[in-house]
Amino acid sequence: MIKALVFDFDGTIADTLPVCNNAFRKTVEPVVGHELTPDELKSYFGPTEEGIFEKFFPERQQELCELYLKFYAELQNEVPDPVPGVMELIHDVKNEGVHVSLVTAKGRRSCDISLNFYGIADVFEEIRYGGSGGRVKDAAIIELLDKQGIAREDCVYVGDSPKDVVSAHKAGVPCWSVAWLPTAKAELDMLLANAPEKVFYTVDEMRRELEKEGILK
């Protein structure tokens, strides 16, 4: 039985991946002197923003990190709300006694900007942020569940990317992939190739599954 749902943030709770990308472009392109190609942009990501600037721009790490966060906060206004229906779903699940937490690859500061902007910082029982050295989601999921005393088979990780599936499975947890935003649909073939336990294309589909599981009525 599902006792815990652990959510990703970017692309799952809110359509903030374009915010991350555009803030990074505004920060880095003047430094490197050219527009970043999609492949170049993707090559930077993995660590938190602090980790990215420490790795690639060590001499200007602090300056560029602060500039990125400034742009991120400004661009956040372009995504005024979370994915429609997702927060209602989370509140309904919590009301049924299910533990709801957040494990994200985002850095603490950018994540907190978004959580505070949406007024949802206190919704999640536990929050685990990304690491400056790279993705640490599998370790974060394990640590979180051990703290809560929840067995792996009683938890589901909810995320939008192929790497989310890999991280969940490394942690011994099933993954419910969500492809309700364009960023996930663009990687759909790769997402499916990683064999998530379930895939949802709308929030309503996930709600119906939770009803089928007996979590929601």
VEXROKE-664750 format. One record per residue: residue in three letters; x, y, z of N, C-alpha, C in turn. Coordinates in steps of 0.2 Angstrom, whole numbers, plus 5000, padded with zeros to 4 digits. Layout:
("Ala",(X,Y,Z),(X,Y,Z),(X,Y,Z))
...
//
This chain:
("Met",(5004,4994,5000),(5000,5000,5000),(5004,5006,5000))
("Ile",(5002,5011,4996),(5006,5017,4996),(5005,5021,5002))
("Lys",(5011,5022,5006),(5011,5026,5012),(5015,5033,5011))
("Ala",(5018,5034,5005),(5022,5040,5004),(5023,5041,4997))
("Leu",(5022,5048,4995),(5023,5050,4988),(5029,5055,4989))
("Val",(5034,5054,4985),(5039,5059,4985),(5040,5062,4978))
("Phe",(5039,5069,4978),(5039,5072,4971),(5045,5076,4969))
("Asp",(5046,5076,4963),(5051,5080,4960),(5048,5087,4959))
("Phe",(5052,5092,4958),(5049,5099,4957),(5049,5101,4950))
("Asp",(5054,5103,4947),(5054,5106,4940),(5051,5101,4935))
("Gly",(5046,5103,4932),(5043,5099,4927),(5038,5094,4929))
("Thr",(5037,5094,4936),(5032,5090,4939),(5027,5094,4943))
("Ile",(5029,5098,4948),(5025,5102,4952),(5024,5109,4948))
("Ala",(5029,5111,4944),(5028,5117,4940),(5032,5117,4934))
("Asp",(5030,5121,4929),(5034,5121,4923),(5040,5126,4923))
("Thr",(5044,5125,4927),(5050,5129,4929),(5056,5128,4925))
("Leu",(5056,5122,4922),(5063,5121,4918),(5064,5126,4913))
("Pro",(5060,5129,4909),(5061,5135,4905),(5064,5141,4909))
("Val",(5062,5142,4915),(5064,5147,4920),(5072,5146,4921))
("Cys",(5073,5140,4923),(5080,5138,4924),(5085,5139,4918))
("Asn",(5082,5137,4912),(5086,5137,4906),(5087,5144,4904))
("Asn",(5082,5148,4905),(5083,5155,4902),(5087,5160,4907))
("Ala",(5086,5158,4914),(5090,5162,4919),(5098,5160,4918))
("Phe",(5099,5154,4916),(5106,5152,4915),(5109,5155,4908))
("Arg",(5104,5155,4903),(5107,5158,4897),(5108,5166,4898))
("Lys",(5104,5169,4902),(5105,5176,4903),(5112,5177,4907))
("Thr",(5113,5172,4911),(5119,5173,4916),(5126,5171,4912))
("Val",(5125,5166,4908),(5131,5163,4905),(5133,5165,4898))
("Glu",(5128,5167,4894),(5130,5168,4887),(5134,5175,4887))
("Pro",(5133,5180,4891),(5138,5186,4890),(5145,5184,4892))
("Val",(5146,5179,4896),(5152,5177,4899),(5156,5173,4893))
("Val",(5152,5168,4890),(5155,5164,4885),(5155,5167,4878))
("Gly",(5151,5172,4877),(5152,5176,4871),(5148,5173,4865))
("His",(5143,5169,4866),(5139,5166,4861),(5133,5163,4864))
("Glu",(5128,5162,4860),(5122,5159,4862),(5123,5151,4863))
("Leu",(5120,5149,4869),(5121,5142,4870),(5117,5137,4866))
("Thr",(5119,5132,4863),(5115,5127,4859),(5111,5123,4864))
("Pro",(5106,5120,4862),(5103,5115,4867),(5107,5110,4870))
("Asp",(5112,5107,4866),(5117,5102,4869),(5121,5105,4874))
("Glu",(5124,5111,4872),(5128,5115,4877),(5125,5116,4884))
("Leu",(5119,5119,4883),(5115,5120,4889),(5114,5114,4893))
("Lys",(5112,5109,4890),(5111,5102,4894),(5118,5100,4897))
("Ser",(5123,5101,4894),(5130,5099,4897),(5131,5102,4903))
("Tyr",(5129,5108,4905),(5130,5111,4911),(5126,5108,4917))
("Phe",(5120,5105,4916),(5116,5104,4921),(5117,5097,4924))
("Gly",(5116,5096,4930),(5117,5090,4934),(5118,5092,4942))
("Pro",(5123,5096,4943),(5124,5099,4949),(5119,5104,4951))
("Thr",(5119,5107,4957),(5115,5113,4958),(5118,5119,4955))
("Glu",(5114,5124,4955),(5117,5130,4952),(5124,5132,4955))
("Glu",(5125,5131,4962),(5131,5133,4965),(5136,5128,4962))
("Gly",(5135,5122,4961),(5140,5117,4959),(5142,5118,4952))
("Ile",(5137,5121,4948),(5138,5122,4941),(5143,5128,4940))
("Phe",(5142,5133,4944),(5147,5139,4943),(5153,5137,4947))
("Glu",(5153,5133,4952),(5160,5131,4955),(5164,5127,4950))
("Lys",(5161,5123,4946),(5164,5118,4942),(5167,5122,4935))
("Phe",(5162,5126,4932),(5164,5129,4926),(5166,5136,4926))
("Phe",(5165,5140,4931),(5167,5147,4932),(5170,5148,4939))
("Pro",(5175,5144,4941),(5177,5145,4948),(5179,5152,4950))
("Glu",(5182,5156,4945),(5184,5162,4947),(5179,5167,4948))
("Arg",(5173,5166,4945),(5167,5170,4946),(5161,5167,4949))
("Gln",(5163,5162,4953),(5157,5157,4955),(5152,5161,4959))
("Gln",(5154,5165,4964),(5149,5168,4968),(5145,5174,4964))
("Glu",(5149,5178,4960),(5145,5183,4956),(5140,5180,4952))
("Leu",(5142,5175,4948),(5137,5172,4943),(5132,5168,4946))
("Cys",(5133,5165,4952),(5127,5162,4955),(5122,5167,4958))
("Glu",(5124,5172,4961),(5120,5177,4963),(5116,5180,4957))
("Leu",(5119,5181,4951),(5116,5184,4945),(5111,5179,4943))
("Tyr",(5113,5173,4943),(5108,5168,4941),(5101,5168,4945))
("Leu",(5102,5168,4951),(5097,5168,4956),(5092,5174,4955))
("Lys",(5096,5180,4954),(5092,5186,4952),(5087,5185,4946))
("Phe",(5090,5183,4941),(5086,5181,4935),(5081,5176,4936))
("Tyr",(5083,5171,4940),(5078,5166,4941),(5072,5169,4945))
("Ala",(5073,5173,4950),(5067,5176,4953),(5063,5180,4949))
("Glu",(5066,5184,4944),(5063,5188,4940),(5058,5184,4935))
("Leu",(5061,5179,4932),(5058,5175,4927),(5053,5170,4930))
("Gln",(5053,5169,4937),(5048,5165,4940),(5041,5168,4939))
("Asn",(5041,5174,4938),(5034,5178,4937),(5031,5175,4931))
("Glu",(5035,5173,4926),(5032,5170,4920),(5028,5164,4921))
("Val",(5029,5160,4926),(5025,5154,4928),(5022,5155,4934))
("Pro",(5016,5159,4934),(5012,5161,4940),(5009,5156,4944))
("Asp",(5008,5150,4942),(5005,5145,4946),(5008,5138,4945))
("Pro",(5008,5133,4949),(5010,5126,4948),(5005,5123,4943))
("Val",(5007,5117,4941),(5003,5114,4936),(4996,5113,4938))
("Pro",(4991,5115,4934),(4984,5115,4937),(4982,5108,4940))
("Gly",(4979,5108,4946),(4977,5102,4949),(4982,5099,4953))
("Val",(4988,5100,4952),(4993,5096,4956),(4993,5097,4963))
("Met",(4993,5103,4965),(4993,5105,4972),(4986,5103,4976))
("Glu",(4981,5103,4972),(4974,5100,4975),(4975,5093,4976))
("Leu",(4978,5089,4971),(4980,5082,4972),(4984,5081,4978))
("Ile",(4989,5085,4979),(4994,5084,4985),(4990,5085,4991))
("His",(4986,5090,4992),(4982,5091,4998),(4977,5085,4999))
("Asp",(4974,5083,4994),(4969,5077,4995),(4973,5071,4998))
("Val",(4979,5070,4995),(4983,5064,4997),(4985,5065,5004))
("Lys",(4987,5071,5006),(4989,5072,5013),(4983,5071,5018))
("Asn",(4978,5073,5016),(4972,5072,5020),(4970,5065,5021))
("Glu",(4972,5061,5017),(4971,5054,5018),(4977,5050,5022))
("Gly",(4981,5054,5024),(4986,5052,5029),(4993,5049,5025))
("Val",(4993,5051,5019),(4999,5049,5015),(5005,5054,5016))
("His",(5011,5052,5017),(5017,5056,5018),(5018,5059,5011))
("Val",(5019,5066,5011),(5021,5069,5004),(5027,5073,5005))
("Ser",(5032,5071,5002),(5039,5075,5002),(5041,5077,4996))
("Leu",(5047,5081,4996),(5050,5083,4989),(5057,5082,4989))
("Val",(5059,5079,4984),(5066,5077,4982),(5068,5080,4976))
("Thr",(5072,5085,4975),(5073,5089,4969),(5081,5089,4968))
("Ala",(5083,5090,4962),(5090,5091,4960),(5091,5099,4960))
("Lys",(5086,5103,4962),(5087,5110,4962),(5092,5112,4968))
("Gly",(5095,5117,4968),(5098,5120,4974),(5093,5122,4979))
("Arg",(5095,5123,4985),(5091,5125,4990),(5088,5132,4989))
("Arg",(5092,5137,4986),(5090,5144,4986),(5085,5145,4980))
("Ser",(5087,5142,4974),(5082,5142,4969),(5075,5139,4970))
("Cys",(5076,5133,4973),(5070,5129,4975),(5066,5133,4980))
("Asp",(5069,5136,4985),(5065,5141,4990),(5062,5147,4987))
("Ile",(5065,5149,4982),(5062,5155,4978),(5055,5153,4975))
("Ser",(5055,5147,4972),(5049,5144,4969),(5044,5142,4974))
("Leu",(5046,5139,4979),(5041,5137,4984),(5038,5143,4988))
("Asn",(5042,5148,4989),(5039,5154,4993),(5035,5158,4988))
("Phe",(5037,5158,4982),(5033,5162,4976),(5026,5158,4976))
("Tyr",(5026,5152,4976),(5019,5148,4976),(5016,5148,4982))
("Gly",(5019,5149,4988),(5016,5149,4994),(5015,5141,4996))
("Ile",(5020,5137,4994),(5019,5130,4996),(5025,5127,5000))
("Ala",(5029,5132,5003),(5035,5129,5006),(5033,5125,5012))
("Asp",(5027,5125,5015),(5026,5121,5021),(5021,5115,5019))
("Val",(5020,5114,5013),(5016,5108,5011),(5019,5102,5012))
("Phe",(5026,5102,5011),(5029,5095,5010),(5032,5093,5017))
("Glu",(5031,5087,5019),(5034,5085,5026),(5041,5085,5026))
("Glu",(5045,5083,5021),(5052,5084,5021),(5054,5086,5014))
("Ile",(5059,5090,5014),(5062,5092,5007),(5070,5091,5007))
("Arg",(5072,5088,5001),(5079,5086,5000),(5081,5090,4994))
("Tyr",(5086,5094,4994),(5088,5098,4988),(5094,5094,4985))
("Gly",(5096,5097,4979),(5102,5094,4975),(5108,5095,4978))
("Gly",(5113,5092,4975),(5120,5092,4978),(5125,5096,4973))
("Ser",(5130,5099,4976),(5134,5103,4971),(5138,5099,4967))
("Gly",(5139,5092,4969),(5143,5088,4965),(5139,5084,4960))
("Gly",(5133,5085,4960),(5129,5081,4955),(5122,5078,4958))
("Arg",(5119,5074,4954),(5112,5072,4956),(5113,5067,4962))
("Val",(5109,5068,4967),(5110,5064,4973),(5103,5061,4975))
("Lys",(5098,5061,4970),(5091,5059,4972),(5090,5053,4975))
("Asp",(5094,5047,4972),(5093,5041,4975),(5095,5041,4983))
("Ala",(5100,5044,4984),(5103,5044,4991),(5098,5048,4995))
("Ala",(5095,5053,4993),(5091,5057,4996),(5084,5054,4998))
("Ile",(5082,5050,4993),(5075,5046,4994),(5076,5041,4999))
("Ile",(5082,5037,4999),(5083,5032,5004),(5084,5035,5011))
("Glu",(5087,5041,5012),(5088,5044,5018),(5082,5046,5021))
("Leu",(5077,5049,5017),(5071,5052,5019),(5066,5046,5021))
("Leu",(5066,5041,5017),(5062,5035,5019),(5064,5032,5026))
("Asp",(5071,5031,5026),(5073,5028,5033),(5071,5033,5039))
("Lys",(5071,5039,5038),(5070,5044,5043),(5062,5043,5045))
("Gln",(5058,5042,5040),(5051,5042,5041),(5049,5034,5043))
("Gly",(5053,5030,5042),(5052,5023,5044),(5047,5020,5039))
("Ile",(5048,5021,5032),(5043,5019,5027),(5047,5014,5023))
("Ala",(5044,5008,5021),(5048,5003,5017),(5048,5006,5010))
("Arg",(5053,5004,5006),(5053,5006,4999),(5047,5004,4995))
("Glu",(5044,4998,4996),(5039,4996,4992),(5032,5000,4994))
("Asp",(5032,5004,4999),(5027,5008,5001),(5027,5015,4999))
("Cys",(5032,5016,4995),(5033,5023,4992),(5033,5023,4985))
("Val",(5031,5029,4982),(5032,5030,4975),(5035,5037,4974))
("Tyr",(5040,5037,4969),(5043,5043,4967),(5040,5046,4961))
("Val",(5038,5052,4961),(5034,5055,4955),(5039,5061,4952))
("Gly",(5041,5059,4946),(5045,5064,4942),(5044,5064,4935))
("Asp",(5047,5068,4931),(5046,5069,4924),(5051,5067,4919))
("Ser",(5057,5066,4922),(5063,5065,4917),(5065,5057,4917))
("Pro",(5069,5055,4912),(5072,5049,4912),(5076,5048,4918))
("Lys",(5080,5053,4920),(5084,5052,4926),(5081,5051,4932))
("Asp",(5075,5053,4933),(5071,5052,4939),(5069,5045,4939))
("Val",(5068,5042,4934),(5066,5034,4934),(5072,5031,4936))
("Val",(5078,5032,4934),(5084,5029,4936),(5086,5030,4943))
("Ser",(5085,5036,4946),(5086,5038,4953),(5081,5034,4957))
("Ala",(5075,5034,4955),(5070,5030,4959),(5072,5023,4960))
("His",(5073,5020,4954),(5075,5013,4954),(5081,5011,4958))
("Lys",(5086,5016,4957),(5092,5015,4961),(5091,5015,4969))
("Ala",(5086,5019,4971),(5084,5019,4978),(5079,5013,4980))
("Gly",(5077,5009,4975),(5073,5003,4976),(5066,5005,4977))
("Val",(5064,5011,4973),(5057,5013,4974),(5054,5014,4967))
("Pro",(5048,5012,4966),(5044,5013,4959),(5044,5020,4957))
("Cys",(5044,5021,4951),(5043,5028,4948),(5037,5029,4944))
("Trp",(5033,5034,4946),(5027,5036,4942),(5029,5042,4938))
("Ser",(5030,5041,4932),(5032,5047,4927),(5026,5051,4925))
("Val",(5028,5057,4925),(5022,5062,4923),(5025,5066,4917))
("Ala",(5021,5065,4912),(5022,5069,4905),(5017,5074,4904))
("Trp",(5015,5078,4908),(5010,5082,4907),(5012,5089,4905))
("Leu",(5019,5090,4904),(5022,5096,4902),(5026,5095,4896))
("Pro",(5027,5100,4891),(5031,5099,4885),(5038,5097,4886))
("Thr",(5041,5099,4892),(5048,5097,4893),(5048,5089,4894))
("Ala",(5043,5086,4897),(5043,5079,4898),(5042,5075,4891))
("Lys",(5037,5078,4887),(5035,5075,4881),(5040,5075,4876))
("Ala",(5045,5080,4876),(5051,5080,4872),(5056,5075,4873))
("Glu",(5055,5072,4879),(5060,5066,4881),(5056,5060,4882))
("Leu",(5050,5059,4879),(5045,5054,4880),(5048,5047,4878))
("Asp",(5052,5046,4873),(5054,5040,4871),(5060,5038,4876))
("Met",(5064,5042,4878),(5069,5040,4883),(5066,5039,4889))
("Leu",(5061,5043,4891),(5057,5041,4897),(5054,5034,4898))
("Leu",(5051,5032,4892),(5048,5026,4892),(5053,5020,4892))
("Ala",(5059,5022,4889),(5064,5017,4888),(5067,5015,4895))
("Asn",(5066,5019,4900),(5069,5018,4907),(5064,5014,4911))
("Ala",(5058,5012,4908),(5053,5008,4911),(5050,5010,4918))
("Pro",(5047,5016,4918),(5044,5018,4924),(5038,5014,4925))
("Glu",(5036,5013,4931),(5030,5008,4933),(5024,5011,4930))
("Lys",(5023,5017,4930),(5017,5020,4927),(5019,5027,4924))
("Val",(5015,5029,4919),(5016,5035,4916),(5009,5039,4915))
("Phe",(5009,5045,4917),(5003,5049,4917),(5004,5055,4913))
("Tyr",(4999,5057,4908),(4999,5062,4904),(4995,5068,4906))
("Thr",(4991,5067,4911),(4987,5072,4915),(4987,5071,4922))
("Val",(4985,5076,4926),(4985,5076,4933),(4979,5071,4935))
("Asp",(4973,5072,4931),(4967,5068,4932),(4969,5061,4931))
("Glu",(4973,5059,4927),(4975,5052,4926),(4978,5049,4932))
("Met",(4983,5053,4935),(4986,5051,4942),(4981,5051,4947))
("Arg",(4976,5055,4947),(4971,5055,4952),(4967,5049,4952))
("Arg",(4965,5047,4946),(4961,5041,4945),(4965,5035,4947))
("Glu",(4972,5035,4946),(4976,5029,4948),(4976,5029,4956))
("Leu",(4976,5035,4959),(4976,5035,4967),(4969,5033,4969))
("Glu",(4964,5034,4966),(4958,5031,4968),(4957,5024,4967))
("Lys",(4960,5021,4961),(4961,5014,4960),(4965,5011,4966))
("Glu",(4970,5014,4968),(4974,5011,4973),(4971,5012,4980))
("Gly",(4965,5015,4980),(4962,5016,4987),(4964,5021,4991))
("Ile",(4969,5025,4988),(4971,5031,4992),(4966,5037,4992))
("Leu",(4963,5038,4987),(4958,5043,4986),(4951,5040,4985))
("Lys",(4946,5044,4987),(4939,5041,4986),(4936,5045,4981))
//
